[in-house]
Amino acid sequence: MGMDYIPVYAEEDNKPSERKILFYRNPMNPSVTSPVPAKDSMGMDYVPVYADNEQSEVVGTVKIDPVVVQNIGVRTAIAKQESINRTIRAVGRVDFDEESMSRLHPKVEGWIEEIRVDKTGQNVAKDDILLSIYSPKLVSTQQEYLLALNNLSALSKSQFDEIRQGAEDLVKSSRERLELLDVPEHQIQELEQTRKVKKSLHIHSPVAGTVIRIGSRQGQFVTPKTELYMMVDLSKVWVYADVYEYELPWVKIGDEVEMTLASVPGKTFKGSLQYIYPYAESKTRTTKVRLVFDNQELLLRPDMFAEVSIKSDKQNSTVVIPAEAVIRSGGHPQVFVVREPGKFEPRLVELGVESSGKVAVLDGVSAGEEVVTSAQFLVDSESKLREATAKMMEASQDSATDGEGGSHSMEGHTGMNHSSESMEGHSEMDMSKQVDHSAHGVHEHD
């Protein structure tokens, strides 16, 4: 029985004429096999399938005649170590910069005497007069300040330091009270000079911006609960965009962003990605990101829609292969690596990000290796048949060695893993799940 393995050593000496034939396959139906040469109903000879005798060879490795490789259109590409980047495109919505929004409330109760800014959309500068208000509390506070000033004048020459210091402290506290009630500095100075109480006092804008809401009108009684104005600085705007889950690995804070709008044709706005929200939208299965753009020309108006392009940073030192080389059917992605001309080895791979028809390979393929990019499904079909055959041959031999004893078991595992007896068991196995035409195309020139 050991003589059956002489061709194994001969093949290891690179003598292809002594390759061992595993079985014969019907050229029209690969699921039909025979342990001996045969002909089909049309008189065509069965195609021999040879054993693969290299011990280090991966199960499922396929050997294809160069003519067949040419006929079935096998194309390959070299895995390269290079940078990979991606542009994320999304629809954006322009919104206000929440950090530059301001709501103005009065500090006292009173009546609006005169309103100067009375239109929404009106631009105001910082410290512009918005309105004037009559408040009894402001009138009494002015009177207290004047009394404190008069008291200081009378006691400033006192011989007692404590009395003089008390008068100065009273003036200081009275003045601070006016400031805390938002009485403008120029009116406090006017009060000090004229010593006359003003009935109504001005309220100035605390920020520069655009009025987007007015909460009071002339003659209206207002309280600290009343929102007099809502203003926002539109020199900078926020834009919200939705990013899909598979694009999130590419997005990070600080990425450069470009934006175009239908209302401003021909102009591209440049901004940056400022924030990635820590939750996803349940309905759209997207994650919201916040973009920031300068808007000095006021061309970007809140609630406009725009087309956004997020320029992600390059990922350097990455092994990259064409995405079409990956076979994604089954439980794990794989590729076929060219070990030598006409010899293709299946390889499981761990994939990274994908962009522009290329995919990063984290594990499984090294830079410089050659991978199959077309007709790999035909190669994969034959690989599955080879793998199934090897497993069946191993199972058949294991059952045979269990019945023949230990000495035969050792002999049966020398060199080859197949024997002529195991071929008969294999000929009866059903391999109908494989791709018939692909297997035939691979072996018709063997």
C-alpha positions as CSV (number, residue, x, y, z in Angstrom):
1,M,0.0,0.0,0.0
2,G,3.0,2.3,0.6
3,M,3.9,2.0,-3.1
4,D,0.9,4.2,-3.8
5,Y,2.8,7.2,-2.4
6,I,5.8,7.0,-4.7
7,P,4.3,9.6,-7.0
8,V,4.2,12.0,-4.1
9,Y,7.9,12.2,-3.8
10,A,8.3,12.3,-7.5
11,E,6.0,15.4,-7.6
12,E,8.0,17.0,-4.9
13,D,10.9,16.7,-7.3
14,N,9.0,18.9,-9.7
15,K,8.0,16.0,-12.1
16,P,4.5,17.0,-13.2
17,S,4.2,13.8,-15.3
18,E,3.8,11.8,-12.1
19,R,1.0,13.9,-10.6
20,K,-1.5,11.7,-8.8
21,I,-5.1,11.7,-10.2
22,L,-7.7,11.9,-7.5
23,F,-10.7,11.2,-9.6
24,Y,-12.4,12.1,-12.9
25,R,-15.1,14.7,-13.3
26,N,-18.0,14.9,-15.8
27,P,-17.1,17.9,-18.1
28,M,-20.8,18.9,-18.4
29,N,-21.8,18.2,-14.7
30,P,-19.0,18.6,-12.1
31,S,-21.1,17.0,-9.4
32,V,-20.8,13.7,-11.3
33,T,-17.4,12.0,-10.7
34,S,-15.8,8.7,-11.3
35,P,-12.8,6.9,-9.7
36,V,-11.7,5.6,-13.1
37,P,-11.6,7.1,-16.6
38,A,-15.0,7.3,-18.2
39,K,-17.1,8.9,-20.9
40,D,-20.4,10.8,-20.6
41,S,-23.5,10.2,-22.6
42,M,-22.2,12.4,-25.4
43,G,-18.9,10.5,-25.6
44,M,-16.8,13.2,-24.0
45,D,-13.9,12.1,-21.7
46,Y,-14.2,12.8,-18.0
47,V,-11.7,15.5,-16.9
48,P,-9.0,14.2,-14.5
49,V,-8.6,16.1,-11.2
50,Y,-5.1,15.9,-9.8
51,A,-4.0,15.7,-6.2
52,D,-2.2,18.6,-4.6
53,N,0.8,17.1,-2.9
54,E,2.4,20.1,-1.3
55,Q,2.1,19.8,2.5
56,S,2.4,23.6,3.1
57,E,-0.3,24.5,0.6
58,V,-3.5,26.1,1.9
59,V,-6.6,24.0,1.5
60,G,-8.7,25.3,-1.4
61,T,-5.7,26.5,-3.4
62,V,-6.6,26.4,-7.1
63,K,-4.3,25.6,-10.1
64,I,-5.5,26.7,-13.4
65,D,-4.0,26.3,-16.8
66,P,-2.8,29.6,-18.2
67,V,-5.0,29.2,-21.3
68,V,-8.0,28.9,-19.0
69,V,-6.9,31.9,-17.0
70,Q,-7.0,33.9,-20.2
71,N,-10.3,32.5,-21.3
72,I,-12.2,33.2,-18.1
73,G,-10.8,36.7,-17.9
74,V,-8.8,36.6,-14.7
75,R,-7.3,40.0,-13.9
76,T,-5.0,40.8,-11.0
77,A,-3.7,43.9,-9.1
78,I,-0.9,44.5,-6.7
79,A,-1.6,45.4,-3.0
80,K,0.0,48.7,-2.3
81,Q,1.0,50.6,0.9
82,E,-0.5,54.0,0.3
83,S,-2.7,56.7,1.8
84,I,-6.5,56.5,1.5
85,N,-9.0,59.3,2.0
86,R,-12.6,60.0,1.4
87,T,-15.1,62.8,0.8
88,I,-18.3,62.6,2.8
89,R,-21.2,64.2,1.0
90,A,-24.4,65.2,2.8
91,V,-27.3,67.7,2.9
92,G,-26.8,70.5,5.4
93,R,-29.2,73.0,7.0
94,V,-28.0,76.5,7.9
95,D,-28.8,77.6,11.5
96,F,-28.0,80.3,14.0
97,D,-24.8,80.2,16.0
98,E,-26.2,79.5,19.4
99,E,-23.1,80.9,21.1
100,S,-23.8,84.3,19.6
101,M,-27.5,84.5,20.5
102,S,-28.6,87.1,23.1
103,R,-31.9,87.7,24.8
104,L,-32.5,91.0,26.5
105,H,-34.7,91.4,29.6
106,P,-35.3,94.6,31.7
107,K,-33.9,94.5,35.2
108,V,-36.9,96.5,36.5
109,E,-40.6,96.9,36.0
110,G,-41.8,99.9,34.0
111,W,-43.4,101.3,30.8
112,I,-41.8,101.5,27.3
113,E,-41.6,105.3,26.6
114,E,-39.9,105.1,23.2
115,I,-38.9,102.2,21.0
116,R,-36.2,103.0,18.5
117,V,-35.5,99.5,17.1
118,D,-38.9,98.2,16.1
119,K,-38.3,95.9,13.1
120,T,-37.1,92.3,13.0
121,G,-34.1,91.7,10.7
122,Q,-32.7,95.1,11.7
123,N,-28.9,95.2,12.3
124,V,-27.7,96.9,15.5
125,A,-24.2,97.6,16.8
126,K,-23.1,97.1,20.3
127,D,-24.3,99.9,22.7
128,D,-26.9,101.2,20.2
129,I,-30.0,102.6,22.0
130,L,-32.9,100.1,21.6
131,L,-35.6,101.8,23.7
132,S,-36.2,104.0,26.7
133,I,-38.1,102.9,29.8
134,Y,-39.9,104.7,32.7
135,S,-39.4,102.8,35.9
136,P,-40.3,104.3,39.4
137,K,-37.5,102.1,40.8
138,L,-34.9,103.7,38.5
139,V,-36.2,107.2,39.5
140,S,-35.8,106.4,43.2
141,T,-32.3,104.9,42.7
142,Q,-31.2,108.1,40.9
143,Q,-32.6,110.2,43.8
144,E,-30.6,108.0,46.3
145,Y,-27.4,108.6,44.3
146,L,-27.9,112.3,44.3
147,L,-28.5,112.3,48.1
148,A,-25.3,110.3,48.5
149,L,-23.4,112.8,46.4
150,N,-24.8,115.7,48.4
151,N,-23.9,113.9,51.6
152,L,-20.3,113.4,50.4
153,S,-20.0,117.1,49.6
154,A,-21.1,118.0,53.1
155,L,-18.9,115.5,54.9
156,S,-15.8,115.5,52.7
157,K,-14.0,118.0,55.0
158,S,-15.0,116.2,58.2
159,Q,-12.2,115.7,60.7
160,F,-13.4,112.2,61.4
161,D,-12.1,109.7,59.0
162,E,-14.9,107.2,59.7
163,I,-17.6,109.7,58.8
164,R,-15.8,110.7,55.6
165,Q,-15.2,107.1,54.6
166,G,-18.9,106.2,55.2
167,A,-20.0,109.0,52.9
168,E,-17.7,107.8,50.1
169,D,-18.9,104.2,50.5
170,L,-22.5,105.3,50.2
171,V,-21.8,107.1,46.9
172,K,-19.9,104.1,45.6
173,S,-22.7,101.6,46.5
174,S,-25.4,103.9,45.0
175,R,-23.5,104.2,41.8
176,E,-23.0,100.4,41.5
177,R,-26.7,99.9,42.0
178,L,-27.4,102.1,39.0
179,E,-24.9,100.1,36.9
180,L,-26.4,96.8,38.0
181,L,-29.8,98.1,36.8
182,D,-28.3,98.6,33.3
183,V,-28.3,102.4,33.5
184,P,-25.8,103.5,30.8
185,E,-22.6,105.1,31.9
186,H,-23.2,108.4,29.9
187,Q,-26.5,108.9,31.8
188,I,-24.8,108.3,35.2
189,Q,-22.3,111.0,34.2
190,E,-25.0,113.3,33.1
191,L,-26.8,112.8,36.4
192,E,-23.6,113.7,38.3
193,Q,-23.2,116.9,36.3
194,T,-26.7,118.2,36.1
195,R,-27.9,116.8,39.5
196,K,-31.4,116.3,37.8
197,V,-33.3,113.0,37.9
198,K,-34.2,111.6,34.5
199,K,-37.8,110.2,34.1
200,S,-36.9,107.6,31.5
201,L,-33.6,105.8,30.9
202,H,-32.1,104.2,27.8
203,I,-31.5,100.5,27.3
204,H,-28.6,99.8,25.0
205,S,-27.8,96.7,23.0
206,P,-25.4,94.4,24.8
207,V,-24.1,92.8,21.6
208,A,-23.8,93.5,17.9
209,G,-26.1,91.5,15.7
210,T,-29.5,91.1,14.0
211,V,-32.8,91.4,15.7
212,I,-34.8,88.3,15.1
213,R,-37.6,88.8,17.7
214,I,-39.2,91.8,19.4
215,G,-41.2,91.2,22.6
216,S,-42.5,94.7,23.5
217,R,-44.0,97.7,21.9
218,Q,-44.3,101.4,22.8
219,G,-46.4,102.0,25.9
220,Q,-46.3,98.4,27.0
221,F,-45.8,97.5,30.7
222,V,-42.9,95.2,31.0
223,T,-41.3,93.2,33.9
224,P,-38.0,91.2,34.2
225,K,-39.9,88.3,32.7
226,T,-40.5,90.1,29.5
227,E,-38.1,89.4,26.6
228,L,-37.6,92.7,25.0
229,Y,-35.4,91.5,22.1
230,M,-33.7,88.4,20.8
231,M,-30.6,89.1,18.8
232,V,-28.0,87.0,17.0
233,D,-24.7,87.7,15.4
234,L,-24.9,86.3,11.8
235,S,-21.2,86.9,11.0
236,K,-20.8,83.2,11.8
237,V,-23.3,80.4,11.3
238,W,-23.7,76.8,12.1
239,V,-24.7,74.1,9.6
240,Y,-26.1,70.8,10.6
241,A,-25.5,67.7,8.5
242,D,-26.4,64.0,8.9
243,V,-23.7,61.3,8.4
244,Y,-24.5,57.7,7.8
245,E,-23.1,55.1,10.2
246,Y,-20.7,53.5,7.7
247,E,-19.2,57.0,7.1
248,L,-18.6,57.8,10.7
249,P,-15.1,56.2,10.8
250,W,-14.0,58.9,8.3
251,V,-15.3,61.9,10.2
252,K,-13.5,63.7,13.1
253,I,-13.5,67.1,14.6
254,G,-11.4,69.7,12.7
255,D,-12.1,68.2,9.2
256,E,-12.2,70.7,6.4
257,V,-15.7,71.2,4.9
258,E,-16.9,72.8,1.6
259,M,-20.5,73.9,1.0
260,T,-22.5,75.1,-2.0
261,L,-26.0,76.6,-2.1
262,A,-28.5,77.0,-4.8
263,S,-29.1,80.6,-3.7
264,V,-25.4,81.5,-4.3
265,P,-24.4,79.7,-7.5
266,G,-20.8,79.4,-8.4
267,K,-19.5,80.1,-4.9
268,T,-18.0,77.6,-2.5
269,F,-17.9,78.3,1.2
270,K,-15.2,76.8,3.3
271,G,-15.6,75.8,7.0
272,S,-14.7,73.2,9.5
273,L,-16.4,70.4,11.4
274,Q,-16.8,71.5,15.0
275,Y,-18.8,68.8,16.8
276,I,-20.0,65.3,16.4
277,Y,-23.2,64.6,18.4
278,P,-22.9,61.6,20.8
279,Y,-26.2,60.0,19.7
280,A,-27.9,58.8,16.5
281,E,-31.2,59.7,15.0
282,S,-33.6,56.8,15.4
283,K,-35.6,57.4,12.2
284,T,-32.8,58.1,9.8
285,R,-30.1,56.0,11.4
286,T,-27.7,58.9,11.0
287,T,-25.5,60.9,13.3
288,K,-25.7,64.7,13.3
289,V,-22.6,66.8,12.9
290,R,-22.2,70.5,13.4
291,L,-20.2,72.6,10.9
292,V,-19.0,76.2,11.3
293,F,-18.8,78.8,8.5
294,D,-17.9,82.5,8.4
295,N,-20.7,84.7,7.0
296,Q,-19.3,88.2,6.9
297,E,-21.2,88.8,3.6
298,L,-24.5,87.6,5.2
299,L,-25.1,85.2,2.2
300,L,-25.8,82.3,4.5
301,R,-29.3,82.6,5.9
302,P,-30.6,80.3,8.6
303,D,-32.9,77.4,7.4
304,M,-31.3,77.3,4.0
305,F,-30.4,73.9,2.6
306,A,-27.0,73.3,1.2
307,E,-24.8,70.5,-0.3
308,V,-21.9,69.7,2.1
309,S,-18.6,67.9,1.4
310,I,-16.5,66.8,4.4
311,K,-12.9,66.3,3.5
312,S,-11.6,63.6,5.8
313,D,-7.9,63.3,6.7
314,K,-5.8,60.7,4.9
315,Q,-5.1,57.4,6.6
316,N,-1.4,56.8,6.0
317,S,0.6,53.5,5.9
318,T,-2.3,51.3,4.9
319,V,-2.3,48.2,2.7
320,V,-4.9,49.0,-0.1
321,I,-6.4,46.7,-2.7
322,P,-9.3,47.2,-5.2
323,A,-12.6,46.7,-3.5
324,E,-13.7,44.5,-6.4
325,A,-11.1,41.9,-5.3
326,V,-13.0,41.1,-2.1
327,I,-15.4,38.2,-2.1
328,R,-18.0,39.2,0.5
329,S,-20.3,36.1,0.3
330,G,-20.2,33.8,3.2
331,G,-19.3,34.5,6.8
332,H,-16.0,36.3,6.3
333,P,-14.5,38.4,3.4
334,Q,-11.7,36.8,1.5
335,V,-9.5,37.4,-1.5
336,F,-7.5,35.1,-3.8
337,V,-3.7,35.7,-3.8
338,V,-1.6,34.7,-6.8
339,R,1.2,32.4,-5.4
340,E,2.6,31.7,-8.8
341,P,1.3,31.8,-12.4
342,G,-1.9,29.8,-12.5
343,K,-1.9,29.1,-8.8
344,F,-4.5,31.0,-6.6
345,E,-4.7,30.8,-2.8
346,P,-7.8,31.8,-0.8
347,R,-7.0,34.2,2.0
348,L,-9.4,35.5,4.7
349,V,-8.9,39.2,5.3
350,E,-9.8,41.9,7.9
351,L,-11.1,45.0,6.1
352,G,-10.8,48.6,7.1
353,V,-12.3,51.7,5.6
354,E,-13.4,51.8,1.9
355,S,-13.2,54.8,-0.5
356,S,-13.2,55.4,-4.2
357,G,-13.2,51.8,-5.2
358,K,-10.3,50.9,-2.8
359,V,-10.5,49.2,0.5
360,A,-7.9,49.1,3.4
361,V,-6.8,45.6,4.5
362,L,-5.9,45.4,8.2
363,D,-4.8,41.8,8.1
364,G,-4.5,39.0,5.6
365,V,-2.6,40.6,2.7
366,S,0.8,42.3,2.6
367,A,2.0,45.1,0.4
368,G,3.4,43.7,-2.9
369,E,1.2,40.6,-3.1
370,E,-0.9,40.1,-6.2
371,V,-4.7,39.6,-5.8
372,V,-7.4,38.6,-8.2
373,T,-9.8,41.4,-9.2
374,S,-12.0,39.8,-11.8
375,A,-13.4,36.3,-12.4
376,Q,-12.6,35.5,-8.8
377,F,-16.1,34.0,-8.3
378,L,-15.2,31.3,-10.9
379,V,-12.0,30.7,-9.0
380,D,-13.9,30.7,-5.7
381,S,-16.3,28.1,-7.0
382,E,-13.5,25.7,-7.9
383,S,-11.7,26.5,-4.6
384,K,-14.8,25.4,-2.7
385,L,-14.9,22.1,-4.7
386,R,-11.2,21.5,-3.9
387,E,-11.7,22.2,-0.2
388,A,-14.7,19.9,0.0
389,T,-12.8,17.2,-1.8
390,A,-9.8,17.5,0.5
391,K,-12.1,17.2,3.6
392,M,-13.8,14.2,2.2
393,M,-10.5,12.5,1.3
394,E,-9.3,13.1,4.8
395,A,-12.5,11.7,6.4
396,S,-12.3,8.7,4.1
397,Q,-8.7,7.9,5.0
398,D,-9.3,8.4,8.7
399,S,-12.1,5.8,8.6
400,A,-9.8,3.4,6.6
401,T,-6.9,3.7,9.0
402,D,-9.1,3.2,12.0
403,G,-10.1,-0.2,10.7
404,E,-6.6,-1.3,9.5
405,G,-4.6,-0.6,12.7
406,G,-1.8,1.7,13.8
407,S,0.8,0.6,11.4
408,H,-1.4,1.2,8.4
409,S,-2.5,4.6,9.9
410,M,1.1,5.8,9.9
411,E,1.7,4.5,6.4
412,G,-1.4,6.2,5.1
413,H,-0.3,9.6,6.3
414,T,3.2,9.5,4.7
415,G,3.4,12.2,2.0
416,M,0.0,12.2,0.5
417,N,-3.3,12.4,2.3
418,H,-5.2,10.5,-0.3
419,S,-5.3,6.9,-1.5
420,S,-6.9,5.0,-4.4
421,E,-9.5,3.5,-2.0
422,S,-10.6,6.9,-0.9
423,M,-11.3,7.9,-4.5
424,E,-14.2,5.5,-4.6
425,G,-15.8,7.0,-1.6
426,H,-15.4,10.5,-3.1
427,S,-17.0,9.5,-6.4
428,E,-20.3,8.9,-4.6
429,M,-20.4,12.3,-2.8
430,D,-22.9,15.0,-4.0
431,M,-21.3,18.3,-4.9
432,S,-24.3,19.7,-6.7
433,K,-24.1,23.0,-4.7
434,Q,-21.0,24.1,-6.6
435,V,-21.0,26.3,-9.7
436,D,-21.1,23.8,-12.7
437,H,-20.0,26.1,-15.5
438,S,-17.1,27.7,-13.5
439,A,-15.7,24.3,-12.5
440,H,-15.9,23.1,-16.0
441,G,-14.1,26.2,-17.3
442,V,-11.3,25.7,-14.9
443,H,-10.6,22.1,-15.6
444,E,-11.4,21.7,-19.3
445,H,-7.7,22.3,-20.2
446,D,-6.1,20.2,-17.4
